Amino acid sequence: MAVSARECARRLQTLSSQERSKILLDIADALEAKEEEILAENEADVAAAQQAGYENSLISRLAMKPGKISSLANSVRVLANMDEPVGRILKRTELADGIILEKTSSPLGVLLIIFESRPDALVQIASLAVRSGNGLLLKGGKEAKRSNAILHKVITSSIPPTVGERLIGLVTSREEIPELLKLDDVIDLVIPRGSNKLVSQIKAATKIPVLGHADGICHVFIDKSADLDMAKRIVLDAKTDYPAACNAMETLLVHEDLVQTGGLNDLILELQEKGVSLFGGPKASSVLSIPEANSFHHEYGALACTVEIVEDVNTAIEHIHRHGSAHTDSIITEDKEVAELFLRQVDSAAVLHNASTRFSDGFRFGLGAEVGISTSRIHARGPVGVEGLLTTRWLARGSGQVVDGDKEIVYTHRDLNLEA
Amino acid sequence: MAVSARECARRLQTLSSQERSKILLDIADALEAKEEEILAENEADVAAAQQAGYENSLISRLAMKPGKISSLANSVRVLANMDEPVGRILKRTELADGIILEKTSSPLGVLLIIFESRPDALVQIASLAVRSGNGLLLKGGKEAKRSNAILHKVITSSIPPTVGERLIGLVTSREEIPELLKLDDVIDLVIPRGSNKLVSQIKAATKIPVLGHADGICHVFIDKSADLDMAKRIVLDAKTDYPAACNAMETLLVHEDLVQTGGLNDLILELQEKGVSLFGGPKASSVLSIPEANSFHHEYGALACTVEIVEDVNTAIEHIHRHGSAHTDSIITEDKEVAELFLRQVDSAAVLHNASTRFSDGFRFGLGAEVGISTSRIHARGPVGVEGLLTTRWLARGSGQVVDGDKEIVYTHRDLNLEA
């Protein structure tokens, strides 16, 4: 299955950009043409999930709402019309007289995407794979089995025989996953989309690179010179806009000077009013009389957070390095020097000044589609768009050059980008 | 040790570019000041290796030749003066009014480099690590033990106490390697520099990303429309310039039309004259009366190669995909269309037209220092320069923005690079 996906992907790569766009437009049309069938299968999944007594949040993620199919079809059309991501020339150098080197973007190869209940993820991922010239193996949640099967069928039937339907394989049984995770010579990247637990399990079980993040322990540090109204607005947004998101604030660090001025108390009251449960580090729990947190390395993923009082920006940075997950951290301060120190030193995928951690997201960062958020330092870091599905190839066009011990060749290494 | 390296690296990152350059200049001066001591230790290693009966090629790699120290010192000075690789702004976007996002280059963190006999590799790697703001753990070959120890001492004594000597750790016993390879939460990248066997062993033993290549099975395909003089020149260079190199040709594929025209015979004679042993695929071994190769997936690393006759460029590409190692492959042809087909379709790190595979190298590609050649598709592919030691961070500077369900914020996603 993985080998077929690679072979089909190689054929997909030989197509022109227009031909790949055409496949996407066909997929969009097919989705709309088969809307009734898709919704019927989705309803069957929803009914089965209700009968099985799944929780409401899962059922709501599973159900395709009215208008969902046409909005999905339209997002596929947007991808069809986006700038071609494959074959872009990233760098162009004259190596020596008559030999030109290009660094170009190229597909990674074969992706394995493991996702949970939302069936619309299948459409997004499959169309991103086609756009970026990659083969794909998909494993969806068992509660969306029928929805995934029909969406897979509709999509693959729009793939021309010159490429082959097996470009996108649907893995149906959970038992196949451990086998697939062993195929580090055929699968190039695994992208788990789901709970932290899913990501951790997959990372532990494979040598294939995994794009994702196990933890999102994001901090907001309020400096003594912060605008306290702004701080309040940002902290509330970072915690309450979507508490289950990986970019939600989990730990609030506050400069000790704000204890005296009462700034901290105001903020705490406001958080409590919004229903946020507070747990303190050793200092904050005694100053604020709140229960002590068990660990600073904790992701609540709910309306709760840890609070601690720190001496200054340096102590805050140390705390973040020691207890954080290098995902997203923000400082609130009016002092530019302190802000720049924080931005320069905090070793996280995204570091923000006077803005909510919730901005750390592919759509908000303007990356178009979001493939995932990576806390790995290798390949892609932070919110990842389509470039996370690409690698590079070096192409050189010469006119008979040989190295011959570098005796006669004169390297010019002229940067041709600058001259474009 | 790895944790200390990370802490020191974080302090190194807080220095200005000038301060990091200054460390490199101090290292260069220290190397020259301690030349006698270094050479004495190196001679002791060489004497011990001779006594232990090591082969000459190893001893020649081990011995530091006259002038080596000053040439090393000068290459460190070149790095000191290179453009700062850290903190470069790769992309700049206005997200919304008053909030600007930057994608910047940043150090990976902690590197583990495992290298074999050449002690000069230690100096190159250590200075690259300082230049790129990374912490480093080094494990050299035991035959270079004394040379490595003195070089490590000279280098670390030039690192200021504000950063800490433990920025660069020297691992002295082989037994520590398996323990280090388990530290995937502290070590960010492993770079093995040595034999294919070393690389394969390390890849098999760790979950940390490994930058390197286990095989270099490079192909040259001579199309029917090739300029045969050029083909001869390139094939000889690709095989004989440095047969042990990973970018040397291992398999020669020849278009079947060249059998009739006698082009193939000429080439074969020339290769044999230069002392290259030839092994054939099923077709070539019968046409040319040469012994049959055991496998097409074979790296000789010596004056020997496999030859096979193929129908056309498509069969050549299939052969390369099936049997190659996706390292470097070259086509010789005067037919531009055929060349472009080959360049577009061959899924290798470097693909060349009318040029020797030997060009696939960091120095020849103009990357400055070469960190290694990667056949992985993730992070860095092909010859890798200092950018292989870097990752990115997203930095956003706002003025109080919150997400609040994206209800009020107007995303502009204005590309500020284009306006620079």
Interface residues (C-beta under 8 A of the other chain):
Chain A: R10 Q13 T14 G87 T93 L95 I99 L101 S106 L108 G109 D188 L189 K207 P209 D227 M230 R233 I234 L236 D237 A238 D241 H321 A339 L343 R344 Q345 D347 S348 A349 A350 V351 L352 H353 N354 A355 S356 R358 F359 S360 R364 F365 G366 R377 I378 H379 R381 G382 P383 T391 T392 R393 W394 L395 A396 R397 G398 S399 G400 Q401 V402 V403 D404 G405 D406 Y411 H413
Chain B: R10 Q13 T14 G87 T93 L95 I99 L101 S106 L108 G109 D188 L189 K207 P209 D227 M230 R233 I234 L236 D237 A238 D241 H321 A339 L343 R344 Q345 D347 S348 A349 A350 V351 L352 H353 N354 A355 S356 R358 F359 S360 R364 F365 G366 R377 I378 H379 R381 G382 P383 T391 T392 R393 W394 L395 A396 R397 G398 S399 G400 Q401 V402 V403 D404 G405 D406 Y411 H413
